[in-house]
Amino acid sequence: MQSGPPEQLGRLDLENAMDRVKPRVLQCKDVEQFTGFLTVKLTIEKNGSVRSIVVVPPVDKTRTADCVKHALHGLSFPRFRGTWMPQIEWSYPFLFAESAPGGVR
């Protein structure tokens, strides 16, 4: 059995971290009544910290994008060894849906 952090993070590790901040991010919908997908590109360091957060065009220069970056401030992931790949580059789409009667569209 391996001791210490894994070599790389798995999809579940990444998604669990995003699930913790998703409610904060989705509150950004109200800034400009934005609906649709907003994708962020993250660079994750071996220690689990996020080195950079970039909102992908075409919504990158909006107040909603600024809100999302602020909501993601302090996001962290589990540590990993990263022997071969010392950073993880990961794109994650957030869906800002219109409120529909009965819940999810």
C-alpha positions in Angstrom: 0.0 0.0 0.0 1.3 3.4 -0.9 1.9 6.0 1.8 1.7 9.7 1.2 -0.1 11.6 -1.5 -1.1 10.0 -4.9 1.0 10.5 -8.0 -1.8 12.5 -9.6 -5.3 13.6 -8.7 -8.2 11.7 -10.1 -11.4 13.1 -11.6 -13.2 12.5 -8.4 -10.6 14.5 -6.4 -11.0 17.4 -8.8 -14.8 17.4 -8.9 -15.1 17.1 -5.1 -13.0 20.2 -4.6 -15.2 22.1 -7.2 -18.4 20.9 -5.5 -17.4 22.6 -2.3 -17.2 26.0 -4.0 -19.9 25.6 -6.7 -22.7 27.2 -4.6 -20.6 30.3 -4.2 -19.8 30.4 -7.9 -23.4 30.0 -9.0 -24.4 33.0 -7.0 -22.5 35.0 -9.6 -25.3 34.5 -12.0 -27.2 37.4 -10.4 -24.4 39.9 -11.2 -25.5 40.3 -14.8 -28.3 37.7 -15.0 -25.9 35.5 -17.0 -27.1 32.2 -18.4 -25.0 29.6 -20.2 -21.7 28.0 -19.7 -18.7 29.8 -18.1 -15.5 27.7 -18.3 -12.5 28.2 -16.1 -9.0 26.9 -16.7 -7.1 26.1 -13.5 -3.4 25.4 -12.9 -3.1 23.3 -9.8 0.3 22.9 -8.0 1.5 19.7 -6.3 0.7 21.2 -2.8 -2.9 21.5 -3.9 -2.9 25.2 -4.3 -4.3 26.9 -7.4 -1.6 28.9 -9.2 -3.9 30.5 -11.8 -7.6 30.8 -12.6 -8.5 32.0 -16.2 -12.1 32.4 -17.4 -12.3 31.3 -21.0 -13.7 33.7 -23.7 -16.2 34.9 -24.7 -17.2 35.7 -21.1 -13.7 36.4 -19.8 -14.1 40.2 -19.6 -17.4 40.4 -17.8 -18.4 41.2 -14.3 -19.7 37.7 -14.0 -16.2 36.3 -14.8 -14.7 38.6 -12.1 -17.2 37.3 -9.6 -16.4 33.7 -10.4 -12.7 34.3 -10.1 -13.3 35.9 -6.7 -15.6 33.0 -5.6 -12.8 30.6 -6.5 -10.2 32.4 -4.5 -8.8 30.1 -1.8 -9.9 27.0 -3.7 -7.6 24.1 -2.9 -7.2 20.5 -3.9 -5.6 17.4 -2.3 -1.8 17.2 -2.5 -0.2 15.0 -5.1 3.4 13.9 -5.9 3.4 15.0 -9.5 6.7 13.2 -10.3 6.0 13.3 -14.1 3.6 16.2 -14.2 4.2 18.7 -11.4 1.1 20.7 -12.3 -2.4 19.9 -13.4 -4.1 22.0 -16.1 -7.8 21.5 -15.9 -10.8 23.1 -17.5 -14.1 23.1 -15.7 -17.5 24.3 -17.1 -20.1 25.9 -14.8 -23.6 26.0 -16.1 -25.6 29.0 -15.2 -29.1 27.9 -16.0 -32.3 29.9 -16.3 -34.6 29.2 -13.4 -37.2 26.8 -14.8 -40.4 25.8 -13.1 -39.9 22.4 -11.5 -36.1 22.8 -11.1 -33.4 21.6 -13.5 -33.7 22.1 -17.2 
